Amino acid sequence: MIKQTKKQMLMLAAIASIGLTAPVAYAQQAKDVVVDGKGEIPYVIDARNVVARSGTGLCWRTGYWSPAAASTAMAGQFPAGCECDGDIVPKDKCVAPVAAAAAAAAAAPKPTADKVKLSADALFDFDKAVLKPEGKAKLDDLAAKSKQVKLEVILAVGHTDRLGSDAYNQKLSERRAAAVKTYLVSKGVEANRVYTEGKGEKQPVTGTKCNTVKNRKALIECLQPDRRVEVEVIGSK
């Protein structure tokens, strides 16, 4: 009988031990919430300004507690409620500004860039800067596409072949790029969204393949790829 009673007492002691140590272990895992100690504090704090927790890790609330107070009483960088009442405090108040900005940037639409190389001969007559009807039709398509995105900028860069002087070709490339801009603006594209530049004969794409061509007509035909206007549309969808 005595042995049985002693055995029962040992079992009760073991159960009591589990009941006492489990909450303590849980509480030790919880993060200390140290409030700034300014204004009305919605949680019970100790001498270190650490929020008191129950055996199960819950923050003890005071009579000052309210959802607003939990969201405004600060514990370092974030409101105390971020740790104590995470289901009540707005999530954006519990995220570092840098992290929030990074998340917003990740969610923002990514800019896209579509670069179109238009043959200058399709836009203009040889040695001219006045748009041809077929050139206008190509730019009509480009203007329509620019309205399908949130337009940031359109870059129009004019190029020429090597026939003629450097100075003449530079001016011709600039006039052609300007003609493209003028037409796009007439089709509803904002003028401050279109930037133009002329590269003259500085960036040929034919390389040396036309160097041996002597006949002028054949040379003009061979150098055709150099006569171009590159239009880049940058925006986000």
Rosetta blueprint (number, residue, H / E / L):
1 M L
2 I H
3 K H
4 Q H
5 T H
6 K H
7 K H
8 Q H
9 M H
10 L H
11 M H
12 L H
13 A H
14 A H
15 I H
16 A H
17 S H
18 I H
19 G H
20 L H
21 T H
22 A H
23 P H
24 V H
25 A H
26 Y H
27 A H
28 Q H
29 Q H
30 A L
31 K L
32 D L
33 V L
34 V E
35 V L
36 D L
37 G L
38 K L
39 G L
40 E L
41 I L
42 P L
43 Y E
44 V L
45 I E
46 D L
47 A L
48 R L
49 N L
50 V E
51 V E
52 A L
53 R E
54 S L
55 G L
56 T L
57 G L
58 L L
59 C E
60 W L
61 R E
62 T L
63 G L
64 Y L
65 W L
66 S L
67 P H
68 A H
69 A H
70 A H
71 S H
72 T H
73 A L
74 M E
75 A E
76 G L
77 Q L
78 F E
79 P E
80 A L
81 G H
82 C H
83 E H
84 C H
85 D L
86 G L
87 D L
88 I L
89 V L
90 P L
91 K H
92 D H
93 K H
94 C H
95 V L
96 A L
97 P H
98 V H
99 A H
100 A H
101 A H
102 A H
103 A H
104 A H
105 A H
106 A H
107 A H
108 A L
109 P L
110 K L
111 P E
112 T E
113 A E
114 D E
115 K E
116 V E
117 K E
118 L E
119 S E
120 A H
121 D H
122 A H
123 L H
124 F E
125 D L
126 F L
127 D L
128 K L
129 A L
130 V L
131 L E
132 K L
133 P H
134 E H
135 G H
136 K H
137 A H
138 K H
139 L H
140 D H
141 D H
142 L H
143 A H
144 A H
145 K H
146 S H
147 K L
148 Q L
149 V L
150 K E
151 L E
152 E E
153 V E
154 I E
155 L E
156 A E
157 V E
158 G E
159 H E
160 T L
161 D L
162 R L
163 L L
164 G L
165 S L
166 D H
167 A H
168 Y H
169 N H
170 Q H
171 K H
172 L H
173 S H
174 E H
175 R H
176 R H
177 A H
178 A H
179 A H
180 V H
181 K H
182 T H
183 Y H
184 L H
185 V H
186 S H
187 K L
188 G L
189 V L
190 E L
191 A H
192 N H
193 R H
194 V E
195 Y E
196 T E
197 E E
198 G E
199 K L
200 G L
201 E L
202 K L
203 Q L
204 P L
205 V L
206 T L
207 G L
208 T L
209 K L
210 C L
211 N L
212 T L
213 V L
214 K L
215 N L
216 R H
217 K H
218 A H
219 L H
220 I H
221 E H
222 C H
223 L L
224 Q H
225 P H
226 D H
227 R L
228 R E
229 V E
230 E E
231 V E
232 E E
233 V E
234 I E
235 G E
236 S E
237 K L
